[in-house]
């Protein structure tokens, strides 16, 4: 992973705990280890925390660092603001294009 772990907010922790407790499944959009938009569909089996950060382990097999999750089952999550800024990058005139 190219970026260091950033702890998630309590709101995100609550959404995560709720999804695990209810056994919900669905689609998760996230930034993968190459910092590219990715998605996985399934159910969160468990949440693990180690020195590299907090991860969700999915069924089918997938492991996602929670601070890189954009949406969790359709709800904005920890990396949503980063995604929104990334999606609007062309609007901020910093992409090498000049307005004359």
PyMOL CGO cylinders between C-alpha atoms (Angstrom):
from pymol import cmd
from pymol.cgo import CYLINDER

trace = [
    CYLINDER, 0.00, 0.00, 0.00, 1.42, 3.36, -1.00, 0.3, 1, 1, 1, 1, 1, 1,
    CYLINDER, 1.42, 3.36, -1.00, -0.19, 5.45, 1.75, 0.3, 1, 1, 1, 1, 1, 1,
    CYLINDER, -0.19, 5.45, 1.75, 0.01, 5.17, 5.50, 0.3, 1, 1, 1, 1, 1, 1,
    CYLINDER, 0.01, 5.17, 5.50, -3.07, 4.16, 7.45, 0.3, 1, 1, 1, 1, 1, 1,
    CYLINDER, -3.07, 4.16, 7.45, -5.43, 6.92, 8.59, 0.3, 1, 1, 1, 1, 1, 1,
    CYLINDER, -5.43, 6.92, 8.59, -7.77, 6.01, 11.47, 0.3, 1, 1, 1, 1, 1, 1,
    CYLINDER, -7.77, 6.01, 11.47, -11.47, 6.10, 10.53, 0.3, 1, 1, 1, 1, 1, 1,
    CYLINDER, -11.47, 6.10, 10.53, -14.14, 8.17, 12.27, 0.3, 1, 1, 1, 1, 1, 1,
    CYLINDER, -14.14, 8.17, 12.27, -16.54, 6.75, 14.83, 0.3, 1, 1, 1, 1, 1, 1,
    CYLINDER, -16.54, 6.75, 14.83, -19.38, 7.13, 12.31, 0.3, 1, 1, 1, 1, 1, 1,
    CYLINDER, -19.38, 7.13, 12.31, -17.52, 4.82, 9.92, 0.3, 1, 1, 1, 1, 1, 1,
    CYLINDER, -17.52, 4.82, 9.92, -16.78, 2.37, 12.74, 0.3, 1, 1, 1, 1, 1, 1,
    CYLINDER, -16.78, 2.37, 12.74, -20.49, 2.31, 13.59, 0.3, 1, 1, 1, 1, 1, 1,
    CYLINDER, -20.49, 2.31, 13.59, -21.45, 1.61, 9.95, 0.3, 1, 1, 1, 1, 1, 1,
    CYLINDER, -21.45, 1.61, 9.95, -18.86, -1.15, 9.81, 0.3, 1, 1, 1, 1, 1, 1,
    CYLINDER, -18.86, -1.15, 9.81, -19.98, -2.78, 13.07, 0.3, 1, 1, 1, 1, 1, 1,
    CYLINDER, -19.98, -2.78, 13.07, -23.62, -2.58, 11.95, 0.3, 1, 1, 1, 1, 1, 1,
    CYLINDER, -23.62, -2.58, 11.95, -22.84, -4.27, 8.63, 0.3, 1, 1, 1, 1, 1, 1,
    CYLINDER, -22.84, -4.27, 8.63, -20.95, -7.09, 10.37, 0.3, 1, 1, 1, 1, 1, 1,
    CYLINDER, -20.95, -7.09, 10.37, -23.59, -7.59, 13.08, 0.3, 1, 1, 1, 1, 1, 1,
    CYLINDER, -23.59, -7.59, 13.08, -26.43, -7.75, 10.54, 0.3, 1, 1, 1, 1, 1, 1,
    CYLINDER, -26.43, -7.75, 10.54, -24.51, -10.06, 8.20, 0.3, 1, 1, 1, 1, 1, 1,
    CYLINDER, -24.51, -10.06, 8.20, -25.23, -7.70, 5.31, 0.3, 1, 1, 1, 1, 1, 1,
    CYLINDER, -25.23, -7.70, 5.31, -23.74, -8.22, 1.91, 0.3, 1, 1, 1, 1, 1, 1,
    CYLINDER, -23.74, -8.22, 1.91, -23.36, -5.97, -1.09, 0.3, 1, 1, 1, 1, 1, 1,
    CYLINDER, -23.36, -5.97, -1.09, -20.84, -4.00, -3.07, 0.3, 1, 1, 1, 1, 1, 1,
    CYLINDER, -20.84, -4.00, -3.07, -17.89, -2.10, -1.65, 0.3, 1, 1, 1, 1, 1, 1,
    CYLINDER, -17.89, -2.10, -1.65, -15.99, 0.45, -3.73, 0.3, 1, 1, 1, 1, 1, 1,
    CYLINDER, -15.99, 0.45, -3.73, -12.44, 1.22, -2.63, 0.3, 1, 1, 1, 1, 1, 1,
    CYLINDER, -12.44, 1.22, -2.63, -8.97, 2.34, -3.69, 0.3, 1, 1, 1, 1, 1, 1,
    CYLINDER, -8.97, 2.34, -3.69, -6.80, -0.76, -4.19, 0.3, 1, 1, 1, 1, 1, 1,
    CYLINDER, -6.80, -0.76, -4.19, -3.07, -1.07, -3.42, 0.3, 1, 1, 1, 1, 1, 1,
    CYLINDER, -3.07, -1.07, -3.42, -2.27, 0.64, -6.75, 0.3, 1, 1, 1, 1, 1, 1,
    CYLINDER, -2.27, 0.64, -6.75, -4.54, 3.55, -5.73, 0.3, 1, 1, 1, 1, 1, 1,
    CYLINDER, -4.54, 3.55, -5.73, -6.99, 2.62, -8.49, 0.3, 1, 1, 1, 1, 1, 1,
    CYLINDER, -6.99, 2.62, -8.49, -10.76, 2.45, -8.13, 0.3, 1, 1, 1, 1, 1, 1,
    CYLINDER, -10.76, 2.45, -8.13, -11.84, -1.13, -7.44, 0.3, 1, 1, 1, 1, 1, 1,
    CYLINDER, -11.84, -1.13, -7.44, -14.89, -2.96, -6.12, 0.3, 1, 1, 1, 1, 1, 1,
    CYLINDER, -14.89, -2.96, -6.12, -15.82, -6.25, -4.52, 0.3, 1, 1, 1, 1, 1, 1,
    CYLINDER, -15.82, -6.25, -4.52, -19.18, -7.80, -3.74, 0.3, 1, 1, 1, 1, 1, 1,
    CYLINDER, -19.18, -7.80, -3.74, -19.79, -10.00, -0.73, 0.3, 1, 1, 1, 1, 1, 1,
    CYLINDER, -19.79, -10.00, -0.73, -20.24, -10.12, 3.03, 0.3, 1, 1, 1, 1, 1, 1,
    CYLINDER, -20.24, -10.12, 3.03, -17.80, -8.90, 5.67, 0.3, 1, 1, 1, 1, 1, 1,
    CYLINDER, -17.80, -8.90, 5.67, -16.67, -11.91, 7.66, 0.3, 1, 1, 1, 1, 1, 1,
    CYLINDER, -16.67, -11.91, 7.66, -14.52, -10.08, 10.19, 0.3, 1, 1, 1, 1, 1, 1,
    CYLINDER, -14.52, -10.08, 10.19, -12.59, -6.91, 10.95, 0.3, 1, 1, 1, 1, 1, 1,
    CYLINDER, -12.59, -6.91, 10.95, -8.90, -7.28, 11.78, 0.3, 1, 1, 1, 1, 1, 1,
    CYLINDER, -8.90, -7.28, 11.78, -6.53, -4.68, 13.18, 0.3, 1, 1, 1, 1, 1, 1,
    CYLINDER, -6.53, -4.68, 13.18, -2.75, -4.89, 13.07, 0.3, 1, 1, 1, 1, 1, 1,
    CYLINDER, -2.75, -4.89, 13.07, 0.26, -2.56, 12.82, 0.3, 1, 1, 1, 1, 1, 1,
    CYLINDER, 0.26, -2.56, 12.82, -0.56, -1.83, 9.15, 0.3, 1, 1, 1, 1, 1, 1,
    CYLINDER, -0.56, -1.83, 9.15, -4.11, -0.69, 9.92, 0.3, 1, 1, 1, 1, 1, 1,
    CYLINDER, -4.11, -0.69, 9.92, -7.66, -2.01, 10.13, 0.3, 1, 1, 1, 1, 1, 1,
    CYLINDER, -7.66, -2.01, 10.13, -8.91, -4.40, 7.45, 0.3, 1, 1, 1, 1, 1, 1,
    CYLINDER, -8.91, -4.40, 7.45, -12.21, -6.01, 6.52, 0.3, 1, 1, 1, 1, 1, 1,
    CYLINDER, -12.21, -6.01, 6.52, -12.08, -9.64, 5.44, 0.3, 1, 1, 1, 1, 1, 1,
    CYLINDER, -12.08, -9.64, 5.44, -14.78, -10.45, 2.92, 0.3, 1, 1, 1, 1, 1, 1,
    CYLINDER, -14.78, -10.45, 2.92, -16.59, -13.55, 1.75, 0.3, 1, 1, 1, 1, 1, 1,
    CYLINDER, -16.59, -13.55, 1.75, -15.64, -14.33, -1.03, 0.3, 1, 1, 1, 1, 1, 1,
    CYLINDER, -15.64, -14.33, -1.03, -11.96, -13.83, -0.30, 0.3, 1, 1, 1, 1, 1, 1,
    CYLINDER, -11.96, -13.83, -0.30, -10.88, -10.18, -0.20, 0.3, 1, 1, 1, 1, 1, 1,
    CYLINDER, -10.88, -10.18, -0.20, -9.06, -8.02, 2.31, 0.3, 1, 1, 1, 1, 1, 1,
    CYLINDER, -9.06, -8.02, 2.31, -9.56, -4.26, 2.19, 0.3, 1, 1, 1, 1, 1, 1,
    CYLINDER, -9.56, -4.26, 2.19, -7.97, -1.59, 4.37, 0.3, 1, 1, 1, 1, 1, 1,
    CYLINDER, -7.97, -1.59, 4.37, -10.91, 0.32, 5.85, 0.3, 1, 1, 1, 1, 1, 1,
    CYLINDER, -10.91, 0.32, 5.85, -9.50, 3.82, 5.34, 0.3, 1, 1, 1, 1, 1, 1,
    CYLINDER, -9.50, 3.82, 5.34, -9.41, 3.12, 1.56, 0.3, 1, 1, 1, 1, 1, 1,
    CYLINDER, -9.41, 3.12, 1.56, -13.14, 2.24, 1.35, 0.3, 1, 1, 1, 1, 1, 1,
    CYLINDER, -13.14, 2.24, 1.35, -15.12, 4.79, -0.68, 0.3, 1, 1, 1, 1, 1, 1,
    CYLINDER, -15.12, 4.79, -0.68, -18.61, 3.34, -0.16, 0.3, 1, 1, 1, 1, 1, 1,
    CYLINDER, -18.61, 3.34, -0.16, -19.73, 0.52, 2.09, 0.3, 1, 1, 1, 1, 1, 1,
    CYLINDER, -19.73, 0.52, 2.09, -22.89, -1.08, 0.71, 0.3, 1, 1, 1, 1, 1, 1,
    CYLINDER, -22.89, -1.08, 0.71, -23.96, 2.19, -0.92, 0.3, 1, 1, 1, 1, 1, 1,
    CYLINDER, -23.96, 2.19, -0.92, -23.13, 4.49, 2.00, 0.3, 1, 1, 1, 1, 1, 1,
    CYLINDER, -23.13, 4.49, 2.00, -20.24, 7.01, 1.86, 0.3, 1, 1, 1, 1, 1, 1,
    CYLINDER, -20.24, 7.01, 1.86, -17.26, 5.80, 3.87, 0.3, 1, 1, 1, 1, 1, 1,
    CYLINDER, -17.26, 5.80, 3.87, -13.76, 6.92, 4.91, 0.3, 1, 1, 1, 1, 1, 1,
    CYLINDER, -13.76, 6.92, 4.91, -12.24, 7.57, 1.45, 0.3, 1, 1, 1, 1, 1, 1,
    CYLINDER, -12.24, 7.57, 1.45, -15.37, 9.15, -0.05, 0.3, 1, 1, 1, 1, 1, 1,
    CYLINDER, -15.37, 9.15, -0.05, -14.03, 12.73, 0.18, 0.3, 1, 1, 1, 1, 1, 1,
    CYLINDER, -14.03, 12.73, 0.18, -10.78, 11.65, -1.47, 0.3, 1, 1, 1, 1, 1, 1,
    CYLINDER, -10.78, 11.65, -1.47, -12.76, 9.98, -4.27, 0.3, 1, 1, 1, 1, 1, 1,
    CYLINDER, -12.76, 9.98, -4.27, -14.94, 13.07, -4.69, 0.3, 1, 1, 1, 1, 1, 1,
    CYLINDER, -14.94, 13.07, -4.69, -11.84, 15.26, -4.99, 0.3, 1, 1, 1, 1, 1, 1,
    CYLINDER, -11.84, 15.26, -4.99, -10.33, 12.78, -7.44, 0.3, 1, 1, 1, 1, 1, 1,
    CYLINDER, -10.33, 12.78, -7.44, -13.52, 12.74, -9.51, 0.3, 1, 1, 1, 1, 1, 1,
    CYLINDER, -13.52, 12.74, -9.51, -13.59, 16.54, -9.66, 0.3, 1, 1, 1, 1, 1, 1,
    CYLINDER, -13.59, 16.54, -9.66, -9.85, 16.96, -10.36, 0.3, 1, 1, 1, 1, 1, 1,
    CYLINDER, -9.85, 16.96, -10.36, -10.51, 18.20, -13.88, 0.3, 1, 1, 1, 1, 1, 1,
    CYLINDER, -10.51, 18.20, -13.88, -12.56, 21.04, -12.45, 0.3, 1, 1, 1, 1, 1, 1,
    CYLINDER, -12.56, 21.04, -12.45, -9.77, 22.55, -10.36, 0.3, 1, 1, 1, 1, 1, 1,
    CYLINDER, -9.77, 22.55, -10.36, -7.51, 23.54, -13.31, 0.3, 1, 1, 1, 1, 1, 1,
    CYLINDER, -7.51, 23.54, -13.31, -4.46, 21.77, -11.84, 0.3, 1, 1, 1, 1, 1, 1,
    CYLINDER, -4.46, 21.77, -11.84, -4.32, 19.02, -14.42, 0.3, 1, 1, 1, 1, 1, 1,
    CYLINDER, -4.32, 19.02, -14.42, -1.89, 20.83, -16.71, 0.3, 1, 1, 1, 1, 1, 1,
    CYLINDER, -1.89, 20.83, -16.71, -4.59, 22.57, -18.70, 0.3, 1, 1, 1, 1, 1, 1,
    CYLINDER, -4.59, 22.57, -18.70, -4.72, 26.31, -18.76, 0.3, 1, 1, 1, 1, 1, 1,
    CYLINDER, -4.72, 26.31, -18.76, -7.77, 28.45, -19.34, 0.3, 1, 1, 1, 1, 1, 1,
    CYLINDER, -7.77, 28.45, -19.34, -7.12, 31.35, -21.67, 0.3, 1, 1, 1, 1, 1, 1,
]
cmd.load_cgo(trace, "trace")
